[in-house]
Amino acid sequence: MIGRLRPRTDLRTLITLLAVASIVITLANALYATWRVQRAELIENTLENNRVYAAKLASTTELFFQLAQSQLRFSANTIGKDFDDDALLQSEVDRLREQTSSFNSVAVIDANGFVRAISPESLTLKGMHLDSDSSHAALTARAPMIGKPSISAANNLIVFISTPIWSRDGRYLGYVGGTLYLKKKSILNSLLGEQYYRDDTSLYVVDSDNQVLYHQNGKRVGQTIAPLVDDKTLDANKNGALEIDHLDNASMLAGYATVPTAGWLVVALKPTLTTLQPLTGLLFNVLRHSVPFVLLTLLASMVLARLIASPLWQLARRAGQMEEPGVSEEIGAIRSWYFEAAQIKRAMRTGILSMQDKIGRLRSEVQSDPLTGLLNRRGLSSVLDYLLATQQPFAILAMDIDHFKRINDNWGHDVGDRVIQQVAIELNNASRQTDVVCRNGGEEFLMILPGAQPEIARTIAERVRQSIFQSSIEQVGQISISIGVSFWQPGDGPFGPFFKQADDALYQAKHAGRNRVVIAGTVAEPLL
Ligand SMILES: Nc1nc2c(ncn2[C@@H]2O[C@H](COP(=O)(O)OP(=O)(O)OP(=O)(O)O)[C@@H](O)[C@H]2O)c(=O)[nH]1
């Protein structure tokens, strides 16, 4: 379990990843926020534009109807003065149609519904009785009116505008009416059609029954479509805007306005998709402009991440090498430029120093003999490892205090210990600086003489023997030691047999009467 928790990622990677992630998230956030704000703004602007546009067209259409009514009123006044004058009637309907260009056709109908004059005359309706609903409505209403758009006898979708004709003495004489052909070229068509099809905005006009009176797609004229807004909303707001989904299955942004005189509704539409098209470009632009900044930020944060993590990373690496020599100096060289790293660095250095101190003490305790302070066998083994590694020749002196048992027996163990200590001092004094003295256990000692040739080794061994023999030890007096000497040369193989040779030589020295030096491979000489 613990193994699984072992971290594999280092701090530098983590901080860098964190920096990259936060920059990416920030960028994504900024893009999303821009997208949302811009989307809302585009939709709102388009809705408002369409509303304003529909309102403008509706008021233009309203103005047109009022103008048409006043033109008809003027003619009605003229005709009312002499209703029997057919020529006057004809010239008035011709004038109305040709001069004003407001109507596709103009007619004067008498109070019984008979056509008294018509323009163009090609319609050949003069003298005929008009049975259309609009005509009946006009005759009944005896007031200015705009009829419901309907299909004419000549299969035209027409809208009929009429004004009553009164005689000077107030008799109702009939009405003068103009028609507009909604499917054909008419002033209304020109008015609506010329305006707009830029940037995918389209337009349609419906009457109060939702019959299409004008549409960009001419085939839709005359059809009935689903109401854009309910009547209540229309009554409350003469114009407005909304997003709709039902038209042609595509989401549309619609602005609408009513034409009060006719009860028509003008609707300007733009697909939501087209409206939002600039967003893609905008986002791309934002992204394009952000990239250098993002890269710079990324670079800066990576450098910063490295700067922050670097001291901790270096300290962590050194933490695995605390026992190695010089690690404290390496840690000291690490640039810890902020408080936490400096504190960790200081704590690590203090820890290393105290650890190394402890290890050093433990080592010397482990490698030295507590009674004499000389190296023990373990210490000797380190020295031998070194000699083996450096392939230096050396001499071995195996030494043993003569008749030591007697000393113990005569003066006690403590005095025996003091003798051992004294011999150790003498051995140290008689040895060279490069020689290694070691207590081999009990009253036995070993001396390693690196680089010593046989003659030098013999001289030193003899010097050691004499110095001990000549020294007088308190209480005990004179003592002696026996020494066996052997040599090891590079290429001689393992050390073991050479220590055995030194031991054998020591054994010979003892047998030969003690207090003497025997070189391995030679016969013990009698003491001089
Ligand atoms: N005081 C003291 N005595 C020790 C110590 N280690 C060993 N001895 C004693 O040293 C004596 C060694 O005696 P032996 O090995 O018989 O040899 P010897 O009396 O020195 O005689 P030779 O070596 O033959 O000259 C024993 O009595 C041990 O108890 C020690 O650390 N302190």
Boltz pocket constraint, residues with backbone or C-beta under 6 A from the ligand:
constraints:
  - pocket:
      binder: B
      contacts: [[A, 400], [A, 401], [A, 402], [A, 403], [A, 404], [A, 405], [A, 406], [A, 408], [A, 412], [A, 413], [A, 414], [A, 415], [A, 416], [A, 417], [A, 420], [A, 441], [A, 442], [A, 443], [A, 510], [A, 514]]
      max_distance: 6.0
